[in-house]
Amino acid sequence: MPDTINIIGAGPAGGYSAYLLAKEGYKVNLFEENSGIGRPVQCTGIVTGAFADIMDVKDEFLINKVDTARIHAPNGNSVDFRLDRENLVICRTSFDRYVAAMASEAGAEVLHSHKLEALDERELGIRDGSRELRKFPRGILIGADGPNSAVARLTGISGKRRFWYGAQATIRGKFEKNVFEVYLGSIATNFFAWSVPENEHYSRIGLAVESEPNAHFRKLLVKLGIKESDVADYQGGLIPMYNPSVRTQIGSTYLVGDAALQVKATTGGGIIQGLIAAEALAHSIKNGVDYEKEWRKRLGRDLYTSYWIRKVFNKFTDNDYNMLLSIVGKERIRKLIEHHDREFPSKLLLSLLFREPRFLYFAKALF
């Protein structure tokens, strides 16, 4: 058993890794560079029902449940999908702190205001809240420190990284509490815009793009008729793009979650993927098995399917999106989509191609 496991980053992937490893009896340090875990908020916070297969859903971080997805085409048409399993809207600050508390109760030491600044083969150099550079034995090192992972950069396994830039605001207004909305097309080139309700009076409205997020976000607010006085607060941040060739381990150093780009390219969601990857990581360390193979066995097929679908979508015109919505609005296709969990798109894609050959029309975007 290693002397110490050091985890950089106390988001869901880092906190859950710390919990799983501390529970197995490892000495775990969980370092968070911010003074408070879960801040700043850089996430929309909606997860599918698959979340409940991994984590107990607690009132302390659950904000809302939604049972309908409304997808808007550029031409103004929309399709409603009733979800077999409700989606959950969570408070990321409360959730991150909940998971960190799980880790602490399992025996991990949680250190706030501790930022990784240097490392070598034997030691980590971590700046604490008093600006003192402290030294820690390196041990096993886990980077759970987000898209711009310092662990990835300092160990030379960053690889090629691309990002979407997210811009979001909490908006006051009147909303359908049980409906989250998605806006496709040039309103958010190469991604989409969204509205995720917290309740009848507030919704998280935003988009992600590869450049000029603020300009695109202002256009979205105008399109939706939202005034500056309707904005309660702003959020934003990077969303990493999945790269199938990403390296996530070198020796006794591992990457997990956003740091490992374990994010769905279709939606930018990574909370569930980070939790599943944390389970794969803890299993790999405990049993001495290959981490790359373990997490790819659990996540690789669906992450790659999402990556392929995103490549197709990135070639879409607004007319393509209009056509797509006209196809998926047909009852037999809509019912099929409602039945499948979007966390695992590989099964859905095969079923859609079997049921509706017209989807092959969109394969032209790959060529």
C-alpha positions as CSV (number, residue, x, y, z in Angstrom):
1,M,0.0,0.0,0.0
2,P,1.5,3.5,-0.9
3,D,2.4,5.8,1.9
4,T,0.2,8.6,0.6
5,I,-2.3,9.4,-2.2
6,N,-2.4,13.1,-3.1
7,I,-5.5,14.3,-5.0
8,I,-5.4,17.8,-6.5
9,G,-8.9,19.3,-7.0
10,A,-11.9,18.8,-4.8
11,G,-14.7,18.7,-7.4
12,P,-16.9,15.7,-7.8
13,A,-14.2,13.4,-9.4
14,G,-11.5,14.4,-6.9
15,G,-13.8,14.2,-3.9
16,Y,-15.3,10.9,-4.9
17,S,-11.8,9.5,-5.6
18,A,-10.7,10.6,-2.2
19,Y,-13.8,9.0,-0.5
20,L,-13.4,5.7,-2.3
21,L,-9.6,5.4,-1.6
22,A,-9.8,6.6,2.0
23,K,-12.6,4.1,2.6
24,E,-10.1,1.4,1.5
25,G,-7.7,2.5,4.2
26,Y,-5.3,4.6,2.1
27,K,-3.8,7.8,3.6
28,V,-5.4,10.5,1.3
29,N,-4.8,14.2,1.1
30,L,-7.4,16.2,-0.9
31,F,-6.1,19.6,-2.0
32,E,-8.4,22.4,-3.1
33,E,-6.9,25.6,-4.3
34,N,-10.0,27.8,-3.5
35,S,-10.9,28.8,0.1
36,G,-14.3,27.2,-0.3
37,I,-15.1,24.0,-2.1
38,G,-17.6,24.4,-5.0
39,R,-16.7,27.9,-5.8
40,P,-16.8,29.5,-8.3
41,V,-19.7,27.8,-10.0
42,Q,-18.9,26.8,-13.5
43,C,-21.5,24.2,-14.3
44,T,-25.2,24.1,-15.3
45,G,-25.8,21.3,-12.8
46,I,-28.3,19.1,-14.6
47,V,-27.7,15.3,-14.6
48,T,-29.6,12.4,-15.9
49,G,-31.3,9.8,-13.7
50,A,-28.2,7.6,-14.0
51,F,-26.7,9.9,-11.3
52,A,-28.9,8.1,-8.7
53,D,-27.3,4.7,-9.7
54,I,-24.0,6.0,-8.3
55,M,-24.8,8.5,-5.6
56,D,-27.6,8.9,-3.1
57,V,-29.7,11.9,-4.0
58,K,-29.9,14.3,-1.0
59,D,-32.1,17.2,-0.3
60,E,-29.1,19.3,0.7
61,F,-27.9,19.5,-3.0
62,L,-31.0,18.7,-5.0
63,I,-32.8,21.8,-6.3
64,N,-35.3,20.5,-8.9
65,K,-36.4,17.5,-10.9
66,V,-37.4,17.8,-14.6
67,D,-39.3,15.2,-16.6
68,T,-39.4,17.0,-20.1
69,A,-36.8,18.1,-22.6
70,R,-37.9,20.7,-25.1
71,I,-35.6,20.9,-28.1
72,H,-35.9,24.0,-30.3
73,A,-34.9,24.1,-34.0
74,P,-33.6,27.3,-35.6
75,N,-36.8,27.7,-37.5
76,G,-38.8,28.0,-34.2
77,N,-40.3,24.6,-34.2
78,S,-39.8,22.5,-31.1
79,V,-40.3,18.9,-29.9
80,D,-41.0,17.8,-26.3
81,F,-39.5,14.5,-25.0
82,R,-41.0,13.0,-21.8
83,L,-38.1,11.4,-20.0
84,D,-38.4,7.9,-18.6
85,R,-36.2,8.9,-15.7
86,E,-36.4,12.4,-14.3
87,N,-33.3,14.6,-14.7
88,L,-31.9,16.2,-11.5
89,V,-30.9,19.8,-11.1
90,I,-28.3,20.1,-8.4
91,C,-26.5,22.8,-6.6
92,R,-22.9,22.3,-7.5
93,T,-21.5,24.1,-4.5
94,S,-23.6,22.0,-2.1
95,F,-22.9,18.8,-4.0
96,D,-19.1,19.3,-4.2
97,R,-19.1,20.0,-0.4
98,Y,-21.2,17.0,0.3
99,V,-18.7,14.7,-1.6
100,A,-15.7,16.3,0.1
101,A,-17.4,15.7,3.5
102,M,-17.9,12.1,2.5
103,A,-14.2,11.9,1.9
104,S,-13.3,13.6,5.2
105,E,-15.6,11.2,7.1
106,A,-13.9,8.3,5.4
107,G,-10.5,9.5,6.7
108,A,-9.2,11.8,4.0
109,E,-7.6,15.1,5.0
110,V,-9.2,18.0,3.1
111,L,-6.9,21.0,2.7
112,H,-8.5,24.3,1.4
113,S,-6.5,27.1,-0.1
114,H,-3.7,24.7,-1.2
115,K,-2.6,25.2,-4.8
116,L,-0.1,22.9,-6.6
117,E,2.7,24.9,-8.1
118,A,5.6,22.5,-8.6
119,L,6.5,18.9,-8.4
120,D,9.5,16.5,-9.0
121,E,9.9,12.8,-8.6
122,R,9.8,12.9,-4.8
123,E,7.9,16.0,-3.7
124,L,5.0,18.3,-4.4
125,G,5.3,22.1,-3.9
126,I,1.9,23.4,-2.7
127,R,1.2,27.0,-1.9
128,D,-1.1,27.4,1.1
129,G,-3.4,30.2,2.2
130,S,-0.6,32.0,3.9
131,R,1.4,32.0,0.7
132,E,3.9,29.6,2.2
133,L,5.2,26.9,-0.2
134,R,4.9,23.6,1.6
135,K,6.5,20.4,0.6
136,F,4.6,17.1,0.6
137,P,5.9,13.6,-0.4
138,R,4.6,12.9,-3.9
139,G,3.3,9.3,-3.4
140,I,0.5,8.5,-5.8
141,L,-0.6,11.7,-7.5
142,I,-4.1,12.2,-8.9
143,G,-5.0,15.2,-11.0
144,A,-8.7,16.1,-10.6
145,D,-8.0,19.7,-11.2
146,G,-10.2,20.6,-14.1
147,P,-9.7,21.3,-17.8
148,N,-6.5,23.3,-17.3
149,S,-5.0,20.6,-15.1
150,A,-1.8,21.7,-13.4
151,V,-1.0,18.0,-12.8
152,A,-1.3,17.3,-16.5
153,R,0.8,20.3,-17.4
154,L,3.6,19.7,-14.9
155,T,3.9,16.0,-15.7
156,G,3.9,16.6,-19.5
157,I,0.7,14.6,-20.2
158,S,-1.6,17.5,-21.1
159,G,-1.7,16.5,-24.8
160,K,-3.8,18.6,-27.2
161,R,-6.7,20.3,-25.4
162,R,-9.5,22.2,-26.8
163,F,-12.4,23.9,-25.0
164,W,-15.8,25.4,-25.2
165,Y,-16.3,28.6,-23.4
166,G,-19.5,28.6,-21.4
167,A,-21.5,31.7,-20.4
168,Q,-24.5,31.4,-18.2
169,A,-26.8,33.5,-15.9
170,T,-29.4,32.8,-13.4
171,I,-32.5,34.5,-14.8
172,R,-35.6,35.7,-13.0
173,G,-38.9,35.1,-14.8
174,K,-41.7,32.6,-15.2
175,F,-40.6,29.1,-16.2
176,E,-42.1,25.6,-16.4
177,K,-40.5,23.9,-13.5
178,N,-40.4,20.5,-15.0
179,V,-39.1,21.4,-18.5
180,F,-35.5,22.1,-19.5
181,E,-34.9,23.5,-23.0
182,V,-32.2,23.2,-25.6
183,Y,-31.7,25.6,-28.5
184,L,-29.9,24.2,-31.6
185,G,-28.2,25.9,-34.5
186,S,-26.2,29.1,-35.1
187,I,-27.4,30.7,-31.9
188,A,-24.5,28.6,-30.4
189,T,-22.2,27.4,-33.2
190,N,-20.8,23.9,-32.6
191,F,-22.7,23.5,-29.4
192,F,-26.1,24.6,-28.1
193,A,-27.9,27.0,-25.7
194,W,-30.0,25.9,-22.7
195,S,-32.5,26.8,-20.1
196,V,-32.5,24.7,-16.9
197,P,-35.1,25.7,-14.4
198,E,-34.4,25.8,-10.7
199,N,-38.1,26.4,-10.0
200,E,-41.0,28.4,-11.4
201,H,-39.2,31.7,-10.8
202,Y,-35.5,31.1,-11.8
203,S,-33.7,29.3,-14.6
204,R,-30.1,28.8,-15.5
205,I,-29.8,30.1,-19.1
206,G,-26.6,29.9,-21.1
207,L,-24.6,28.6,-24.0
208,A,-21.2,27.4,-24.9
209,V,-19.1,28.2,-28.0
210,E,-15.5,28.0,-29.1
211,S,-15.0,31.8,-29.2
212,E,-16.6,35.1,-28.2
213,P,-18.9,33.6,-25.6
214,N,-20.1,36.9,-24.2
215,A,-21.1,38.3,-27.6
216,H,-23.1,35.1,-28.3
217,F,-24.6,35.1,-24.9
218,R,-25.9,38.7,-25.3
219,K,-27.5,37.7,-28.6
220,L,-29.2,34.7,-26.8
221,L,-30.6,37.0,-24.2
222,V,-32.0,39.3,-26.9
223,K,-33.5,36.3,-28.7
224,L,-35.2,35.1,-25.5
225,G,-36.4,38.6,-24.6
226,I,-34.4,38.7,-21.4
227,K,-33.5,42.1,-20.0
228,E,-30.4,43.0,-17.9
229,S,-32.7,43.6,-14.9
230,D,-33.8,39.9,-15.2
231,V,-30.3,38.6,-14.4
232,A,-29.7,37.5,-10.8
233,D,-26.0,36.5,-11.3
234,Y,-23.6,35.4,-13.9
235,Q,-21.4,32.2,-14.2
236,G,-19.1,30.8,-16.8
237,G,-16.1,28.6,-17.4
238,L,-14.3,26.1,-19.6
239,I,-15.8,22.9,-20.8
240,P,-13.2,20.4,-22.1
241,M,-13.6,18.6,-25.4
242,Y,-13.1,14.9,-25.2
243,N,-10.0,13.7,-27.1
244,P,-9.9,9.9,-27.8
245,S,-6.1,9.9,-27.7
246,V,-5.8,11.6,-24.3
247,R,-3.3,10.1,-21.9
248,T,-4.5,9.7,-18.3
249,Q,-1.7,7.9,-16.6
250,I,2.1,8.1,-16.4
251,G,3.7,6.0,-13.8
252,S,2.0,6.6,-10.5
253,T,0.3,9.8,-11.7
254,Y,-3.3,9.7,-12.8
255,L,-5.9,12.1,-14.3
256,V,-9.6,11.9,-13.7
257,G,-12.8,13.8,-14.6
258,D,-12.4,17.1,-16.5
259,A,-8.6,16.9,-16.1
260,A,-8.8,13.7,-18.1
261,L,-11.2,15.2,-20.6
262,Q,-13.8,12.5,-19.6
263,V,-16.7,14.7,-20.8
264,K,-19.5,13.9,-23.3
265,A,-18.8,15.8,-26.5
266,T,-22.6,16.0,-27.3
267,T,-23.6,17.8,-24.2
268,G,-20.5,18.8,-22.3
269,G,-21.7,16.8,-19.3
270,G,-19.0,15.3,-17.1
271,I,-20.3,14.9,-13.5
272,I,-21.5,11.3,-14.0
273,Q,-18.5,10.4,-16.1
274,G,-16.1,11.8,-13.5
275,L,-17.8,9.7,-10.8
276,I,-17.6,6.5,-12.9
277,A,-14.0,7.3,-13.7
278,A,-13.2,7.8,-10.0
279,E,-14.6,4.3,-9.4
280,A,-12.4,2.9,-12.1
281,L,-9.4,4.7,-10.7
282,A,-10.0,3.5,-7.1
283,H,-10.5,-0.1,-8.4
284,S,-7.3,0.2,-10.5
285,I,-5.1,1.4,-7.6
286,K,-6.6,-1.1,-5.1
287,N,-6.2,-4.1,-7.5
288,G,-3.1,-3.1,-9.5
289,V,-4.9,-3.1,-12.8
290,D,-4.4,-0.8,-15.8
291,Y,-6.4,2.5,-15.2
292,E,-6.5,3.4,-18.9
293,K,-8.1,0.1,-19.8
294,E,-10.4,0.2,-16.8
295,W,-12.0,3.6,-17.4
296,R,-12.2,3.1,-21.1
297,K,-14.0,-0.2,-20.5
298,R,-16.6,1.6,-18.5
299,L,-16.8,4.9,-20.5
300,G,-14.8,4.7,-23.7
301,R,-17.5,3.5,-26.1
302,D,-20.0,6.1,-25.1
303,L,-17.5,8.9,-24.9
304,Y,-16.3,8.0,-28.4
305,T,-19.8,7.8,-29.7
306,S,-20.5,11.3,-28.4
307,Y,-17.3,12.5,-30.0
308,W,-18.4,11.1,-33.3
309,I,-21.8,12.6,-33.0
310,R,-20.3,16.0,-32.2
311,K,-18.2,15.8,-35.3
312,V,-21.3,15.3,-37.3
313,F,-23.2,18.1,-35.6
314,N,-20.3,20.5,-36.1
315,K,-20.9,20.3,-39.9
316,F,-24.7,21.0,-39.5
317,T,-26.4,24.0,-41.0
318,D,-29.5,25.5,-39.5
319,N,-31.5,23.7,-42.2
320,D,-29.9,20.4,-41.1
321,Y,-31.1,21.0,-37.6
322,N,-34.6,21.9,-38.8
323,M,-34.7,18.6,-40.7
324,L,-33.3,16.6,-37.7
325,L,-36.1,18.0,-35.5
326,S,-38.7,17.1,-38.1
327,I,-37.5,13.5,-38.0
328,V,-37.2,13.0,-34.3
329,G,-40.6,14.6,-33.8
330,K,-42.2,11.5,-35.3
331,E,-43.8,9.5,-32.5
332,R,-41.9,6.2,-33.1
333,I,-38.6,8.0,-33.0
334,R,-39.5,10.3,-30.1
335,K,-40.6,7.4,-28.0
336,L,-37.3,5.6,-28.7
337,I,-35.3,8.7,-27.6
338,E,-37.4,9.1,-24.5
339,H,-36.6,5.5,-23.5
340,H,-32.8,5.8,-23.7
341,D,-30.5,7.6,-21.3
342,R,-28.4,10.2,-23.1
343,E,-25.5,9.3,-20.8
344,F,-25.0,6.2,-23.0
345,P,-25.6,7.2,-26.6
346,S,-24.1,4.2,-28.3
347,K,-27.2,2.0,-27.8
348,L,-29.5,4.8,-28.8
349,L,-27.6,5.6,-32.0
350,L,-27.8,2.0,-33.2
351,S,-31.5,1.8,-32.5
352,L,-32.1,5.1,-34.3
353,L,-30.3,4.0,-37.4
354,F,-32.2,0.7,-37.4
355,R,-35.6,2.4,-37.0
356,E,-35.0,5.4,-39.3
357,P,-32.6,5.1,-42.2
358,R,-33.0,8.8,-43.0
359,F,-30.5,9.5,-40.2
360,L,-27.8,8.2,-42.6
361,Y,-28.4,11.4,-44.6
362,F,-26.5,13.3,-41.8
363,A,-23.4,11.0,-42.2
364,K,-22.6,13.2,-45.2
365,A,-21.3,15.7,-42.7
366,L,-18.3,13.5,-42.0
367,F,-17.1,13.7,-45.6
